[in-house]
Amino acid sequence: MKTSILLLLLILTSCSKDSSGNSISLLPPETQTGANTFGVTINGKVYVPRDPTGFNVGPSGKGMVFWASPGSTDWDELEVKDGKSAVGFQMFIHIQNLKTLGVQQYVLKQSNFQNGIDSVSFSNIYFKIWDSAINNYAYYGSIEDQGEINVTRNDTINFITSGNFKGKFVRYDNPNNFIIITDGRFDIGPGLHNTIFP
């Protein structure tokens, strides 16, 4: 009986919550099935997409959107955000020449902290996360040749794009402040626009 009570107490006290009161999410597994998943750990916190709530949620209003380039340009971009947390995050993964090069390793180049057609014409990543020290968002971008996006599946028939990413990222307003990411992953498939990210 004592053992059961101790075990129950241990289980209950080991559950943790983030600053917004939500249970801490685990990284989704790396898959290549079009599961519409994303996950990354930044400074020890796992980030996954969560659909925004409220009126000021931006043009997509979704936790994850996969944008394709207009016209003759060749880039694709994954936008991910945690729109439910008061101190969420947002990341843009810009992949240059995905349609023509397909499955391969894309070396990250210096980010200009812009997305879409305003982004540099190279593969890059930038993101914003909450910094409680300044009570505002801090922006980080990829550094020239210090990271990679590995596209492990690019199935244009079944509309599945999967891969992982890692790299060293520099803060926009402080060139001496870095974040290293080692475990980013994504698996995009059909029906992404209908997927609910709670």
C-alpha positions in Angstrom: 0.0 0.0 0.0 2.8 2.4 0.9 4.6 1.6 -2.3 1.4 2.3 -4.4 0.9 5.6 -2.7 4.6 6.6 -3.2 4.4 5.6 -6.8 1.2 7.6 -7.4 2.8 10.6 -5.6 5.9 10.3 -7.7 3.9 10.2 -11.0 1.8 13.2 -10.0 4.8 15.4 -9.0 6.8 14.5 -12.1 4.2 16.0 -14.5 5.4 19.5 -15.3 3.8 22.5 -17.0 5.2 25.4 -19.0 4.7 29.1 -18.0 1.3 29.2 -19.7 0.0 26.3 -17.6 0.0 23.8 -20.4 1.5 20.3 -20.1 5.0 20.3 -21.7 4.8 18.7 -25.1 7.2 16.0 -26.3 8.9 16.1 -29.7 7.0 14.2 -32.3 8.9 11.3 -33.8 10.7 11.8 -37.1 8.4 10.4 -39.7 8.1 10.5 -43.5 4.4 9.7 -43.8 2.8 13.2 -44.2 1.7 13.2 -40.6 1.7 17.1 -40.4 4.0 17.3 -37.5 6.8 19.6 -36.4 8.9 19.9 -33.3 12.1 21.6 -32.1 13.8 22.1 -28.7 15.1 25.6 -28.1 16.9 26.3 -24.8 15.4 23.2 -23.2 11.8 23.9 -24.2 9.9 21.9 -26.8 8.0 23.9 -29.4 5.2 22.4 -31.5 2.6 24.2 -33.7 -0.5 25.4 -31.9 -3.3 27.3 -33.8 -3.5 31.0 -32.8 -6.6 32.3 -31.0 -8.0 35.8 -30.9 -8.3 38.5 -33.5 -4.7 39.4 -34.3 -3.3 36.1 -35.5 -1.7 37.1 -38.8 -2.7 36.1 -42.3 -2.5 32.3 -41.9 -4.3 31.9 -38.6 -2.8 28.4 -38.4 -0.1 26.7 -36.2 1.7 25.5 -39.3 1.5 26.5 -43.0 3.6 25.3 -46.0 4.0 28.2 -48.5 5.1 27.7 -52.1 6.8 30.3 -54.2 4.8 32.3 -56.7 5.6 32.4 -60.4 9.0 31.4 -61.7 10.9 31.6 -58.4 11.8 28.3 -56.7 11.5 28.3 -52.9 9.2 26.7 -50.3 8.7 27.9 -46.8 7.4 26.3 -43.6 5.9 28.7 -41.1 5.3 27.4 -37.6 3.9 29.2 -34.6 2.7 28.6 -31.1 -0.3 30.9 -31.2 -2.0 29.8 -28.0 0.7 30.7 -25.5 1.0 34.4 -24.4 4.7 34.0 -25.0 4.7 31.7 -28.1 7.2 31.4 -30.8 7.3 31.6 -34.6 9.8 30.0 -37.1 10.3 30.3 -40.8 12.2 27.5 -42.6 13.0 28.8 -46.1 14.2 26.0 -48.5 15.6 27.3 -51.8 15.2 25.1 -54.9 13.3 22.3 -53.2 11.2 21.7 -56.4 14.3 21.2 -58.5 16.7 19.6 -56.1 14.4 17.5 -53.9 15.8 15.1 -51.3 19.2 16.3 -50.2 21.0 18.4 -47.6 20.5 22.1 -47.8 23.3 24.1 -46.2 21.9 27.1 -44.2 23.0 30.5 -45.2 22.9 33.8 -43.4 19.3 34.9 -42.7 18.1 38.4 -43.4 15.3 37.8 -40.9 12.7 38.1 -43.6 10.3 35.5 -45.0 8.6 34.8 -48.4 9.7 36.8 -51.3 11.6 39.2 -49.0 13.9 36.4 -47.8 17.4 35.9 -49.2 17.6 33.5 -52.2 19.3 30.8 -50.1 18.1 28.2 -47.6 17.9 29.8 -44.2 15.9 29.8 -40.9 14.9 32.5 -38.6 12.6 32.5 -35.5 11.4 34.5 -32.6 11.1 33.3 -29.0 10.1 35.1 -25.8 12.9 36.5 -23.8 11.8 37.3 -20.2 14.9 39.3 -19.6 13.7 42.0 -22.0 10.0 41.2 -21.7 9.8 40.9 -25.5 10.6 38.6 -28.4 14.2 38.0 -29.4 14.9 37.1 -33.1 17.5 34.5 -34.1 18.7 33.7 -37.6 20.8 31.1 -39.3 24.6 31.7 -39.7 26.4 31.2 -43.0 27.4 27.5 -43.4 26.7 26.6 -39.7 23.6 24.5 -40.1 21.5 22.4 -42.4 18.1 21.3 -43.5 18.0 17.6 -44.5 15.0 16.9 -46.7 14.5 13.1 -46.4 11.4 12.8 -48.5 10.0 15.2 -51.2 7.1 13.3 -52.8 5.5 15.5 -55.3 2.8 12.9 -56.2 1.6 12.4 -52.7 2.5 15.9 -51.5 4.7 14.9 -48.6 7.8 16.8 -47.6 9.7 15.5 -44.5 13.1 16.2 -42.9 15.1 17.6 -40.0 17.2 20.6 -39.3 20.0 21.8 -37.0 22.4 24.7 -36.7 23.8 27.6 -34.9 21.6 30.8 -34.8 22.6 34.3 -33.9 20.5 36.9 -32.2 19.4 39.8 -34.4 20.4 42.6 -32.0 23.4 40.9 -30.3 26.0 39.1 -32.5 27.5 37.5 -29.4 24.3 35.6 -28.4 23.8 32.2 -30.0 21.3 29.3 -29.8 22.2 25.8 -31.1 19.4 23.6 -32.3 20.1 19.9 -32.8 16.7 18.2 -33.1 14.3 20.0 -35.4 12.0 17.8 -37.5 9.0 18.2 -39.8 6.7 15.9 -41.7 4.2 17.8 -44.0 1.5 16.1 -46.0 -1.9 16.6 -47.7 -4.6 18.0 -45.5 -2.2 20.4 -43.7 -4.7 23.3 -44.1 -7.4 21.2 -42.4 -5.1 20.0 -39.6 -6.0 21.4 -36.1 -3.1 22.1 -33.9 -4.5 22.3 -30.4 
